[in-house]
Amino acid sequence: MERLLTLDHVGMFYSHDKKDIVSIKDVSFHVNRDEFVSIIGPSGCGKSTIIKMILGLSKPTSGTIDYLGRRHNSSSGISVVFQSSALFPWLTVQENVELVLENLQKDRKVRGETARKYIRMIGLDGFEDAYPRELSGGMKQRVSLARALSTSPDVLLLDEPFSSLDVFAAQALREELLDLWENPNLPPRTVIMVTHNVDEAVQMSDRIVVLSHRPSVVKTEIAITLPRPRNTRSEEFYHTVDSVLTEMSN
């Protein structure tokens, strides 16, 4: 497998009141192309900080992040969906998706066609002219996903994207995202997800990276070998979830 992204002894500390507060002590792991990797761990262990560093929004204070074998310092080829949909309330669904394409595609007609393609793909066909205030939480998150996918990223980062949704909306969006990821003709091919939800991580991931309490290190990595699509009510699924929970609590 081609190694796409490598975190090598990454650390992060903050200076506060003349003291250094260590958030991430020493985190190393890699992500292969075509892989779905989840990062789990207790609150405050730096999971979202890792996402920001991969995006290039923050720089590690120690260690390195390499992307395709080169030192990584930008978000080129990488898109993100956060817990909050972060839509511009004065723009329509169509305009919110088109906005991220302005620097990639100068032809306005092509931008519009691309935006409509991904809006349709995530199940919001007919809502192109709606404003965020007119959408449910699940629909807003679908727009965020369409916006992230419209740039055809090599890597999609997910920072607890389902945590603010109700149970049914979250499960529907998980299944649709997996369908997109498993389609070889559509982006993204590689997904990195931060989550607190162990069931979610087991349902979606090829591999789970378990972080310790702050200052965090990688406690273990767990390969999830359950066949897809995964039956979340099966005995094997519950056994795998229990195994991950046990590793987290050790």
LUMKOLFI-109225 format. One record per residue (C-alpha): chain; residue in one letter; x, y, z. Coordinates in nm, 4 decimals, padded with zeros to 6 digits. Each point is the difference from the previous one (the first is absolute). Layout:
BEGIN
<site><tormar>A</tormar><senu>a</senu><x>X</x><y>Y</y><z>Z</z></site>
...
//
This chain:
BEGIN
<site><tormar>A</tormar><senu>m</senu><x>00.0000</x><y>00.0000</y><z>00.0000</z></site>
<site><tormar>A</tormar><senu>e</senu><x>00.1167</x><y>00.3510</y><z>-00.0771</z></site>
<site><tormar>A</tormar><senu>r</senu><x>00.0712</x><y>00.2028</y><z>00.3125</z></site>
<site><tormar>A</tormar><senu>l</senu><x>-00.1803</x><y>00.3311</y><z>-00.0370</z></site>
<site><tormar>A</tormar><senu>l</senu><x>00.0462</x><y>00.1802</y><z>00.3301</z></site>
<site><tormar>A</tormar><senu>t</senu><x>00.2498</x><y>-00.0528</y><z>00.2816</z></site>
<site><tormar>A</tormar><senu>l</senu><x>00.0091</x><y>00.1604</y><z>00.3453</z></site>
<site><tormar>A</tormar><senu>d</senu><x>00.3453</x><y>-00.0582</y><z>00.1485</z></site>
<site><tormar>A</tormar><senu>h</senu><x>00.0460</x><y>00.0739</y><z>00.3737</z></site>
<site><tormar>A</tormar><senu>v</senu><x>-00.2353</x><y>00.2976</y><z>-00.0206</z></site>
<site><tormar>A</tormar><senu>g</senu><x>-00.0391</x><y>00.2134</y><z>00.3112</z></site>
<site><tormar>A</tormar><senu>m</senu><x>-00.1833</x><y>00.3209</y><z>00.0879</z></site>
<site><tormar>A</tormar><senu>f</senu><x>00.0315</x><y>00.2285</y><z>00.3014</z></site>
<site><tormar>A</tormar><senu>y</senu><x>-00.1462</x><y>00.3381</y><z>00.0872</z></site>
<site><tormar>A</tormar><senu>s</senu><x>00.1452</x><y>00.2769</y><z>00.2103</z></site>
<site><tormar>A</tormar><senu>h</senu><x>-00.2395</x><y>00.1298</y><z>00.2643</z></site>
<site><tormar>A</tormar><senu>d</senu><x>00.0812</x><y>00.2235</y><z>00.2942</z></site>
<site><tormar>A</tormar><senu>k</senu><x>00.3739</x><y>-00.0602</y><z>-00.0503</z></site>
<site><tormar>A</tormar><senu>k</senu><x>-00.0522</x><y>-00.3750</y><z>00.0047</z></site>
<site><tormar>A</tormar><senu>d</senu><x>00.0099</x><y>-00.2563</y><z>-00.2802</z></site>
<site><tormar>A</tormar><senu>i</senu><x>-00.3122</x><y>-00.2164</y><z>-00.0184</z></site>
<site><tormar>A</tormar><senu>v</senu><x>00.0609</x><y>-00.3189</y><z>-00.1968</z></site>
<site><tormar>A</tormar><senu>s</senu><x>-00.3056</x><y>-00.1079</y><z>-00.1994</z></site>
<site><tormar>A</tormar><senu>i</senu><x>00.1573</x><y>-00.2648</y><z>-00.2224</z></site>
<site><tormar>A</tormar><senu>k</senu><x>00.3165</x><y>-00.1686</y><z>00.1267</z></site>
<site><tormar>A</tormar><senu>d</senu><x>00.1049</x><y>-00.2441</y><z>-00.2701</z></site>
<site><tormar>A</tormar><senu>v</senu><x>-00.2399</x><y>-00.1199</y><z>-00.2709</z></site>
<site><tormar>A</tormar><senu>s</senu><x>00.1113</x><y>-00.2158</y><z>-00.2917</z></site>
<site><tormar>A</tormar><senu>f</senu><x>-00.2196</x><y>-00.1792</y><z>-00.2519</z></site>
<site><tormar>A</tormar><senu>h</senu><x>-00.0489</x><y>-00.0200</y><z>-00.3760</z></site>
<site><tormar>A</tormar><senu>v</senu><x>-00.2952</x><y>-00.0135</y><z>-00.2389</z></site>
<site><tormar>A</tormar><senu>n</senu><x>00.0044</x><y>-00.1939</y><z>-00.3267</z></site>
<site><tormar>A</tormar><senu>r</senu><x>-00.1763</x><y>00.0972</y><z>-00.3197</z></site>
<site><tormar>A</tormar><senu>d</senu><x>-00.3544</x><y>-00.1417</y><z>-00.0229</z></site>
<site><tormar>A</tormar><senu>e</senu><x>-00.0134</x><y>-00.0484</y><z>00.3773</z></site>
<site><tormar>A</tormar><senu>f</senu><x>-00.2598</x><y>00.1163</y><z>00.2535</z></site>
<site><tormar>A</tormar><senu>v</senu><x>00.1727</x><y>00.0783</y><z>00.3298</z></site>
<site><tormar>A</tormar><senu>s</senu><x>-00.1680</x><y>00.1216</y><z>00.3189</z></site>
<site><tormar>A</tormar><senu>i</senu><x>00.1700</x><y>00.1778</y><z>00.2896</z></site>
<site><tormar>A</tormar><senu>i</senu><x>-00.1631</x><y>-00.0503</y><z>00.3381</z></site>
<site><tormar>A</tormar><senu>g</senu><x>00.0921</x><y>00.0940</y><z>00.3553</z></site>
<site><tormar>A</tormar><senu>p</senu><x>-00.1217</x><y>00.1892</y><z>00.3064</z></site>
<site><tormar>A</tormar><senu>s</senu><x>-00.1110</x><y>00.3641</y><z>-00.0140</z></site>
<site><tormar>A</tormar><senu>g</senu><x>00.2877</x><y>00.2463</y><z>-00.0038</z></site>
<site><tormar>A</tormar><senu>c</senu><x>00.2581</x><y>-00.2447</y><z>-00.1342</z></site>
<site><tormar>A</tormar><senu>g</senu><x>00.0638</x><y>00.2035</y><z>-00.3161</z></site>
<site><tormar>A</tormar><senu>k</senu><x>-00.2034</x><y>-00.1814</y><z>-00.2640</z></site>
<site><tormar>A</tormar><senu>s</senu><x>-00.1299</x><y>00.3198</y><z>-00.1604</z></site>
<site><tormar>A</tormar><senu>t</senu><x>00.3459</x><y>00.1553</y><z>00.0276</z></site>
<site><tormar>A</tormar><senu>i</senu><x>00.1327</x><y>-00.2861</y><z>-00.2126</z></site>
<site><tormar>A</tormar><senu>i</senu><x>-00.2636</x><y>00.0801</y><z>-00.2642</z></site>
<site><tormar>A</tormar><senu>k</senu><x>00.1082</x><y>00.3662</y><z>00.0022</z></site>
<site><tormar>A</tormar><senu>m</senu><x>00.3649</x><y>-00.1009</y><z>-00.0399</z></site>
<site><tormar>A</tormar><senu>i</senu><x>-00.0806</x><y>-00.2298</y><z>-00.2923</z></site>
<site><tormar>A</tormar><senu>l</senu><x>-00.1931</x><y>00.2898</y><z>-00.1572</z></site>
<site><tormar>A</tormar><senu>g</senu><x>00.2997</x><y>00.2273</y><z>00.0460</z></site>
<site><tormar>A</tormar><senu>l</senu><x>-00.1902</x><y>00.2380</y><z>00.2307</z></site>
<site><tormar>A</tormar><senu>s</senu><x>00.2394</x><y>-00.0780</y><z>00.2883</z></site>
<site><tormar>A</tormar><senu>k</senu><x>00.3616</x><y>-00.1082</y><z>00.0011</z></site>
<site><tormar>A</tormar><senu>p</senu><x>00.1277</x><y>-00.2706</y><z>00.2339</z></site>
<site><tormar>A</tormar><senu>t</senu><x>00.2516</x><y>00.1225</y><z>00.2553</z></site>
<site><tormar>A</tormar><senu>s</senu><x>00.1926</x><y>-00.3249</y><z>-00.0452</z></site>
<site><tormar>A</tormar><senu>g</senu><x>00.0082</x><y>-00.2794</y><z>-00.2539</z></site>
<site><tormar>A</tormar><senu>t</senu><x>-00.1082</x><y>00.0082</y><z>-00.3634</z></site>
<site><tormar>A</tormar><senu>i</senu><x>-00.3002</x><y>-00.0606</y><z>-00.2227</z></site>
<site><tormar>A</tormar><senu>d</senu><x>00.0765</x><y>-00.1334</y><z>-00.3483</z></site>
<site><tormar>A</tormar><senu>y</senu><x>-00.2522</x><y>-00.0142</y><z>-00.2835</z></site>
<site><tormar>A</tormar><senu>l</senu><x>00.0892</x><y>-00.2175</y><z>-00.2994</z></site>
<site><tormar>A</tormar><senu>g</senu><x>00.3579</x><y>-00.0159</y><z>00.1235</z></site>
<site><tormar>A</tormar><senu>r</senu><x>00.0446</x><y>00.3773</y><z>00.0306</z></site>
<site><tormar>A</tormar><senu>r</senu><x>-00.0099</x><y>00.2329</y><z>00.2989</z></site>
<site><tormar>A</tormar><senu>h</senu><x>-00.3599</x><y>00.1096</y><z>00.0358</z></site>
<site><tormar>A</tormar><senu>n</senu><x>-00.0865</x><y>00.3672</y><z>00.0485</z></site>
<site><tormar>A</tormar><senu>s</senu><x>-00.3258</x><y>00.0680</y><z>-00.1825</z></site>
<site><tormar>A</tormar><senu>s</senu><x>-00.3512</x><y>-00.1340</y><z>-00.0511</z></site>
<site><tormar>A</tormar><senu>s</senu><x>00.0439</x><y>-00.0655</y><z>-00.3727</z></site>
<site><tormar>A</tormar><senu>g</senu><x>-00.1843</x><y>-00.3192</y><z>-00.0930</z></site>
<site><tormar>A</tormar><senu>i</senu><x>-00.1682</x><y>-00.0177</y><z>00.3415</z></site>
<site><tormar>A</tormar><senu>s</senu><x>-00.3578</x><y>00.0938</y><z>00.0952</z></site>
<site><tormar>A</tormar><senu>v</senu><x>-00.1689</x><y>00.0045</y><z>00.3391</z></site>
<site><tormar>A</tormar><senu>v</senu><x>-00.3462</x><y>-00.0304</y><z>00.1532</z></site>
<site><tormar>A</tormar><senu>f</senu><x>-00.0284</x><y>00.1318</y><z>00.3567</z></site>
<site><tormar>A</tormar><senu>q</senu><x>-00.2577</x><y>-00.0708</y><z>00.2711</z></site>
<site><tormar>A</tormar><senu>s</senu><x>-00.1680</x><y>00.3302</y><z>-00.0863</z></site>
<site><tormar>A</tormar><senu>s</senu><x>-00.1137</x><y>00.0384</y><z>-00.3599</z></site>
<site><tormar>A</tormar><senu>a</senu><x>00.1628</x><y>00.3473</y><z>-00.0193</z></site>
<site><tormar>A</tormar><senu>l</senu><x>-00.2196</x><y>00.1152</y><z>-00.2875</z></site>
<site><tormar>A</tormar><senu>f</senu><x>-00.0295</x><y>00.3663</y><z>-00.0954</z></site>
<site><tormar>A</tormar><senu>p</senu><x>-00.3599</x><y>00.0896</y><z>00.0950</z></site>
<site><tormar>A</tormar><senu>w</senu><x>-00.0326</x><y>00.2658</y><z>-00.2723</z></site>
<site><tormar>A</tormar><senu>l</senu><x>00.0884</x><y>-00.2476</y><z>-00.2765</z></site>
<site><tormar>A</tormar><senu>t</senu><x>-00.2218</x><y>-00.2675</y><z>-00.1522</z></site>
<site><tormar>A</tormar><senu>v</senu><x>00.0927</x><y>-00.3687</y><z>-00.0002</z></site>
<site><tormar>A</tormar><senu>q</senu><x>00.1272</x><y>00.0381</y><z>-00.3562</z></site>
<site><tormar>A</tormar><senu>e</senu><x>00.2053</x><y>00.3084</y><z>00.0854</z></site>
<site><tormar>A</tormar><senu>n</senu><x>00.1482</x><y>-00.1591</y><z>00.3143</z></site>
<site><tormar>A</tormar><senu>v</senu><x>00.1321</x><y>-00.2916</y><z>-00.2045</z></site>
<site><tormar>A</tormar><senu>e</senu><x>00.1176</x><y>00.2140</y><z>-00.2915</z></site>
<site><tormar>A</tormar><senu>l</senu><x>00.1971</x><y>00.2258</y><z>00.2329</z></site>
<site><tormar>A</tormar><senu>v</senu><x>00.2795</x><y>-00.2537</y><z>00.0562</z></site>
<site><tormar>A</tormar><senu>l</senu><x>00.0368</x><y>-00.0501</y><z>-00.3761</z></site>
<site><tormar>A</tormar><senu>e</senu><x>00.0769</x><y>00.3617</y><z>-00.0876</z></site>
<site><tormar>A</tormar><senu>n</senu><x>00.3773</x><y>-00.0400</y><z>00.0267</z></site>
<site><tormar>A</tormar><senu>l</senu><x>-00.0041</x><y>-00.3347</y><z>-00.1798</z></site>
<site><tormar>A</tormar><senu>q</senu><x>-00.2304</x><y>00.0697</y><z>-00.2916</z></site>
<site><tormar>A</tormar><senu>k</senu><x>-00.0318</x><y>00.3393</y><z>-00.1715</z></site>
<site><tormar>A</tormar><senu>d</senu><x>-00.2871</x><y>-00.1040</y><z>-00.2254</z></site>
<site><tormar>A</tormar><senu>r</senu><x>-00.3178</x><y>00.0917</y><z>00.1873</z></site>
<site><tormar>A</tormar><senu>k</senu><x>-00.2101</x><y>-00.2464</y><z>-00.1991</z></site>
<site><tormar>A</tormar><senu>v</senu><x>00.2322</x><y>-00.2886</y><z>00.0860</z></site>
<site><tormar>A</tormar><senu>r</senu><x>-00.0040</x><y>00.1032</y><z>00.3672</z></site>
<site><tormar>A</tormar><senu>g</senu><x>-00.3774</x><y>-00.0088</y><z>-00.0024</z></site>
<site><tormar>A</tormar><senu>e</senu><x>-00.0147</x><y>-00.3409</y><z>-00.1670</z></site>
<site><tormar>A</tormar><senu>t</senu><x>00.2534</x><y>-00.1432</y><z>00.2469</z></site>
<site><tormar>A</tormar><senu>a</senu><x>-00.1908</x><y>00.1374</y><z>00.2992</z></site>
<site><tormar>A</tormar><senu>r</senu><x>-00.3306</x><y>-00.1394</y><z>-00.1274</z></site>
<site><tormar>A</tormar><senu>k</senu><x>00.1616</x><y>-00.3406</y><z>-00.0589</z></site>
<site><tormar>A</tormar><senu>y</senu><x>00.1078</x><y>-00.0332</y><z>00.3631</z></site>
<site><tormar>A</tormar><senu>i</senu><x>-00.3187</x><y>00.1523</y><z>00.1409</z></site>
<site><tormar>A</tormar><senu>r</senu><x>-00.1923</x><y>-00.2655</y><z>-00.1916</z></site>
<site><tormar>A</tormar><senu>m</senu><x>00.2444</x><y>-00.2699</y><z>00.1087</z></site>
<site><tormar>A</tormar><senu>i</senu><x>-00.0582</x><y>00.0646</y><z>00.3720</z></site>
<site><tormar>A</tormar><senu>g</senu><x>-00.3768</x><y>00.0009</y><z>-00.0391</z></site>
<site><tormar>A</tormar><senu>l</senu><x>-00.0915</x><y>00.3704</y><z>-00.0059</z></site>
<site><tormar>A</tormar><senu>d</senu><x>-00.1141</x><y>00.0271</y><z>-00.3597</z></site>
<site><tormar>A</tormar><senu>g</senu><x>-00.2668</x><y>00.2718</y><z>-00.0086</z></site>
<site><tormar>A</tormar><senu>f</senu><x>00.1448</x><y>00.1972</y><z>00.2930</z></site>
<site><tormar>A</tormar><senu>e</senu><x>00.2613</x><y>00.1918</y><z>-00.1999</z></site>
<site><tormar>A</tormar><senu>d</senu><x>-00.1714</x><y>00.3346</y><z>00.0644</z></site>
<site><tormar>A</tormar><senu>a</senu><x>-00.0774</x><y>-00.0603</y><z>00.3675</z></site>
<site><tormar>A</tormar><senu>y</senu><x>00.1773</x><y>00.1938</y><z>00.2762</z></site>
<site><tormar>A</tormar><senu>p</senu><x>00.1566</x><y>-00.1704</y><z>00.3045</z></site>
<site><tormar>A</tormar><senu>r</senu><x>-00.2778</x><y>00.1273</y><z>00.2301</z></site>
<site><tormar>A</tormar><senu>e</senu><x>-00.2449</x><y>-00.2049</y><z>-00.2056</z></site>
<site><tormar>A</tormar><senu>l</senu><x>00.1901</x><y>-00.3269</y><z>00.0481</z></site>
<site><tormar>A</tormar><senu>s</senu><x>00.0073</x><y>-00.2587</y><z>00.2781</z></site>
<site><tormar>A</tormar><senu>g</senu><x>00.3250</x><y>-00.0803</y><z>00.1787</z></site>
<site><tormar>A</tormar><senu>g</senu><x>00.0488</x><y>-00.3123</y><z>-00.2085</z></site>
<site><tormar>A</tormar><senu>m</senu><x>-00.0606</x><y>00.1891</y><z>-00.3236</z></site>
<site><tormar>A</tormar><senu>k</senu><x>00.2519</x><y>00.2689</y><z>00.0980</z></site>
<site><tormar>A</tormar><senu>q</senu><x>00.2609</x><y>-00.2660</y><z>00.0639</z></site>
<site><tormar>A</tormar><senu>r</senu><x>-00.0745</x><y>-00.1498</y><z>-00.3403</z></site>
<site><tormar>A</tormar><senu>v</senu><x>00.0750</x><y>00.3384</y><z>-00.1558</z></site>
<site><tormar>A</tormar><senu>s</senu><x>00.3310</x><y>00.0067</y><z>00.1889</z></site>
<site><tormar>A</tormar><senu>l</senu><x>00.0788</x><y>-00.3441</y><z>-00.1379</z></site>
<site><tormar>A</tormar><senu>a</senu><x>-00.0910</x><y>00.1049</y><z>-00.3550</z></site>
<site><tormar>A</tormar><senu>r</senu><x>00.2248</x><y>00.3041</y><z>00.0375</z></site>
<site><tormar>A</tormar><senu>a</senu><x>00.2913</x><y>-00.2127</y><z>00.1231</z></site>
<site><tormar>A</tormar><senu>l</senu><x>-00.0391</x><y>-00.2601</y><z>-00.2758</z></site>
<site><tormar>A</tormar><senu>s</senu><x>-00.0445</x><y>00.2509</y><z>-00.2836</z></site>
<site><tormar>A</tormar><senu>t</senu><x>00.3742</x><y>00.0747</y><z>-00.0052</z></site>
<site><tormar>A</tormar><senu>s</senu><x>00.0731</x><y>-00.3725</y><z>-00.0694</z></site>
<site><tormar>A</tormar><senu>p</senu><x>00.2348</x><y>-00.0319</y><z>00.2998</z></site>
<site><tormar>A</tormar><senu>d</senu><x>00.2549</x><y>-00.2762</y><z>00.0402</z></site>
<site><tormar>A</tormar><senu>v</senu><x>-00.0699</x><y>00.0024</y><z>00.3751</z></site>
<site><tormar>A</tormar><senu>l</senu><x>-00.3234</x><y>00.0805</y><z>00.1825</z></site>
<site><tormar>A</tormar><senu>l</senu><x>00.0334</x><y>00.0987</y><z>00.3662</z></site>
<site><tormar>A</tormar><senu>l</senu><x>-00.3038</x><y>-00.0455</y><z>00.2248</z></site>
<site><tormar>A</tormar><senu>d</senu><x>00.0023</x><y>00.1710</y><z>00.3406</z></site>
<site><tormar>A</tormar><senu>e</senu><x>-00.2943</x><y>-00.1579</y><z>00.1859</z></site>
<site><tormar>A</tormar><senu>p</senu><x>-00.2308</x><y>00.0751</y><z>-00.2943</z></site>
<site><tormar>A</tormar><senu>f</senu><x>-00.2985</x><y>-00.1993</y><z>00.1274</z></site>
<site><tormar>A</tormar><senu>s</senu><x>00.0061</x><y>00.0907</y><z>00.3702</z></site>
<site><tormar>A</tormar><senu>s</senu><x>-00.2513</x><y>00.2864</y><z>-00.0249</z></site>
<site><tormar>A</tormar><senu>l</senu><x>-00.2564</x><y>-00.2038</y><z>-00.1958</z></site>
<site><tormar>A</tormar><senu>d</senu><x>-00.2837</x><y>-00.2153</y><z>00.1255</z></site>
<site><tormar>A</tormar><senu>v</senu><x>00.0504</x><y>-00.3765</y><z>-00.0048</z></site>
<site><tormar>A</tormar><senu>f</senu><x>-00.1867</x><y>-00.0621</y><z>-00.3259</z></site>
<site><tormar>A</tormar><senu>a</senu><x>00.1543</x><y>00.2899</y><z>-00.1944</z></site>
<site><tormar>A</tormar><senu>a</senu><x>00.3485</x><y>-00.0975</y><z>00.1185</z></site>
<site><tormar>A</tormar><senu>q</senu><x>-00.0395</x><y>-00.3637</y><z>-00.1032</z></site>
<site><tormar>A</tormar><senu>a</senu><x>-00.1407</x><y>00.0941</y><z>-00.3411</z></site>
<site><tormar>A</tormar><senu>l</senu><x>00.2908</x><y>00.2365</y><z>-00.0670</z></site>
<site><tormar>A</tormar><senu>r</senu><x>00.2574</x><y>-00.2569</y><z>00.1159</z></site>
<site><tormar>A</tormar><senu>e</senu><x>-00.1373</x><y>-00.2574</y><z>-00.2427</z></site>
<site><tormar>A</tormar><senu>e</senu><x>-00.0098</x><y>00.2474</y><z>-00.2894</z></site>
<site><tormar>A</tormar><senu>l</senu><x>00.3562</x><y>00.1132</y><z>00.0684</z></site>
<site><tormar>A</tormar><senu>l</senu><x>00.1175</x><y>-00.3624</y><z>00.0014</z></site>
<site><tormar>A</tormar><senu>d</senu><x>-00.1769</x><y>-00.0553</y><z>-00.3328</z></site>
<site><tormar>A</tormar><senu>l</senu><x>00.1873</x><y>00.2983</y><z>-00.1474</z></site>
<site><tormar>A</tormar><senu>w</senu><x>00.3341</x><y>-00.1143</y><z>00.1427</z></site>
<site><tormar>A</tormar><senu>e</senu><x>-00.0440</x><y>-00.3518</y><z>-00.1360</z></site>
<site><tormar>A</tormar><senu>n</senu><x>-00.0799</x><y>00.1292</y><z>-00.3518</z></site>
<site><tormar>A</tormar><senu>p</senu><x>00.3348</x><y>-00.0035</y><z>-00.1888</z></site>
<site><tormar>A</tormar><senu>n</senu><x>-00.1211</x><y>00.2720</y><z>-00.2377</z></site>
<site><tormar>A</tormar><senu>l</senu><x>-00.0713</x><y>00.2584</y><z>00.2685</z></site>
<site><tormar>A</tormar><senu>p</senu><x>00.2030</x><y>00.1929</y><z>00.2567</z></site>
<site><tormar>A</tormar><senu>p</senu><x>00.1213</x><y>-00.0435</y><z>00.2614</z></site>
<site><tormar>A</tormar><senu>r</senu><x>00.2152</x><y>-00.3090</y><z>-00.0099</z></site>
<site><tormar>A</tormar><senu>t</senu><x>00.1506</x><y>00.0598</y><z>00.3456</z></site>
<site><tormar>A</tormar><senu>v</senu><x>-00.1843</x><y>00.1077</y><z>00.3148</z></site>
<site><tormar>A</tormar><senu>i</senu><x>00.1282</x><y>00.0975</y><z>00.3456</z></site>
<site><tormar>A</tormar><senu>m</senu><x>-00.2693</x><y>00.0406</y><z>00.2642</z></site>
<site><tormar>A</tormar><senu>v</senu><x>00.0132</x><y>00.1276</y><z>00.3569</z></site>
<site><tormar>A</tormar><senu>t</senu><x>-00.2792</x><y>-00.1344</y><z>00.2182</z></site>
<site><tormar>A</tormar><senu>h</senu><x>-00.1017</x><y>-00.0744</y><z>00.3598</z></site>
<site><tormar>A</tormar><senu>n</senu><x>-00.2414</x><y>-00.2639</y><z>-00.1222</z></site>
<site><tormar>A</tormar><senu>v</senu><x>00.1610</x><y>-00.3453</y><z>00.0088</z></site>
<site><tormar>A</tormar><senu>d</senu><x>-00.2946</x><y>-00.1660</y><z>-00.1779</z></site>
<site><tormar>A</tormar><senu>e</senu><x>00.0365</x><y>00.2552</y><z>-00.2803</z></site>
<site><tormar>A</tormar><senu>a</senu><x>00.3737</x><y>-00.0615</y><z>-00.0275</z></site>
<site><tormar>A</tormar><senu>v</senu><x>-00.0491</x><y>-00.3769</y><z>-00.0195</z></site>
<site><tormar>A</tormar><senu>q</senu><x>-00.2785</x><y>00.0311</y><z>-00.2575</z></site>
<site><tormar>A</tormar><senu>m</senu><x>00.2002</x><y>00.2219</y><z>-00.2344</z></site>
<site><tormar>A</tormar><senu>s</senu><x>00.3717</x><y>-00.0628</y><z>00.0450</z></site>
<site><tormar>A</tormar><senu>d</senu><x>00.2687</x><y>-00.2267</y><z>-00.1368</z></site>
<site><tormar>A</tormar><senu>r</senu><x>00.2219</x><y>00.0967</y><z>00.2918</z></site>
<site><tormar>A</tormar><senu>i</senu><x>-00.0438</x><y>00.1872</y><z>00.3290</z></site>
<site><tormar>A</tormar><senu>v</senu><x>00.2759</x><y>00.2053</y><z>00.1641</z></site>
<site><tormar>A</tormar><senu>v</senu><x>-00.0567</x><y>00.0179</y><z>00.3774</z></site>
<site><tormar>A</tormar><senu>l</senu><x>00.1469</x><y>00.2993</y><z>00.1838</z></site>
<site><tormar>A</tormar><senu>s</senu><x>00.0716</x><y>00.0258</y><z>00.3725</z></site>
<site><tormar>A</tormar><senu>h</senu><x>-00.1017</x><y>00.2752</y><z>00.2410</z></site>
<site><tormar>A</tormar><senu>r</senu><x>00.1836</x><y>00.3318</y><z>-00.0371</z></site>
<site><tormar>A</tormar><senu>p</senu><x>00.2899</x><y>00.0338</y><z>-00.0596</z></site>
<site><tormar>A</tormar><senu>s</senu><x>-00.0917</x><y>-00.2533</y><z>-00.2634</z></site>
<site><tormar>A</tormar><senu>v</senu><x>00.1932</x><y>-00.2837</y><z>-00.1543</z></site>
<site><tormar>A</tormar><senu>v</senu><x>-00.1249</x><y>-00.2813</y><z>-00.2232</z></site>
<site><tormar>A</tormar><senu>k</senu><x>-00.1103</x><y>-00.2806</y><z>00.2326</z></site>
<site><tormar>A</tormar><senu>t</senu><x>-00.0707</x><y>-00.2475</y><z>-00.2782</z></site>
<site><tormar>A</tormar><senu>e</senu><x>-00.1281</x><y>-00.0457</y><z>-00.3531</z></site>
<site><tormar>A</tormar><senu>i</senu><x>-00.2816</x><y>-00.2461</y><z>-00.0686</z></site>
<site><tormar>A</tormar><senu>a</senu><x>-00.0753</x><y>-00.1501</y><z>-00.3413</z></site>
<site><tormar>A</tormar><senu>i</senu><x>-00.3724</x><y>-00.0485</y><z>-00.0619</z></site>
<site><tormar>A</tormar><senu>t</senu><x>-00.0431</x><y>-00.3039</y><z>-00.2226</z></site>
<site><tormar>A</tormar><senu>l</senu><x>-00.3788</x><y>-00.0409</y><z>00.0106</z></site>
<site><tormar>A</tormar><senu>p</senu><x>-00.1440</x><y>-00.0460</y><z>-00.3513</z></site>
<site><tormar>A</tormar><senu>r</senu><x>-00.1774</x><y>00.2949</y><z>-00.1611</z></site>
<site><tormar>A</tormar><senu>p</senu><x>-00.2768</x><y>00.1064</y><z>00.0122</z></site>
<site><tormar>A</tormar><senu>r</senu><x>00.0195</x><y>-00.0504</y><z>00.3756</z></site>
<site><tormar>A</tormar><senu>n</senu><x>-00.2914</x><y>-00.1319</y><z>00.1979</z></site>
<site><tormar>A</tormar><senu>t</senu><x>-00.0072</x><y>00.2267</y><z>00.3058</z></site>
<site><tormar>A</tormar><senu>r</senu><x>-00.2319</x><y>-00.2451</y><z>00.1799</z></site>
<site><tormar>A</tormar><senu>s</senu><x>00.2163</x><y>-00.3086</y><z>-00.0423</z></site>
<site><tormar>A</tormar><senu>e</senu><x>00.1817</x><y>-00.1776</y><z>00.2811</z></site>
<site><tormar>A</tormar><senu>e</senu><x>00.3309</x><y>00.0540</y><z>-00.1797</z></site>
<site><tormar>A</tormar><senu>f</senu><x>-00.0613</x><y>00.3745</y><z>-00.0150</z></site>
<site><tormar>A</tormar><senu>y</senu><x>-00.0799</x><y>00.0236</y><z>00.3735</z></site>
<site><tormar>A</tormar><senu>h</senu><x>00.3071</x><y>-00.2102</y><z>00.0817</z></site>
<site><tormar>A</tormar><senu>t</senu><x>00.2219</x><y>00.2342</y><z>-00.2059</z></site>
<site><tormar>A</tormar><senu>v</senu><x>-00.1457</x><y>00.3088</y><z>00.1703</z></site>
<site><tormar>A</tormar><senu>d</senu><x>00.0674</x><y>-00.1582</y><z>00.3408</z></site>
<site><tormar>A</tormar><senu>s</senu><x>00.3586</x><y>-00.0742</y><z>-00.1029</z></site>
<site><tormar>A</tormar><senu>v</senu><x>00.0594</x><y>00.3624</y><z>-00.1000</z></site>
<site><tormar>A</tormar><senu>l</senu><x>-00.1573</x><y>00.1281</y><z>00.3236</z></site>
<site><tormar>A</tormar><senu>t</senu><x>00.2251</x><y>-00.2330</y><z>00.1973</z></site>
<site><tormar>A</tormar><senu>e</senu><x>00.3092</x><y>00.1370</y><z>-00.1767</z></site>
<site><tormar>A</tormar><senu>m</senu><x>-00.1136</x><y>00.3568</y><z>00.0717</z></site>
<site><tormar>A</tormar><senu>s</senu><x>-00.0450</x><y>-00.0697</y><z>00.3710</z></site>
<site><tormar>A</tormar><senu>n</senu><x>00.3311</x><y>-00.1818</y><z>00.0547</z></site>
//
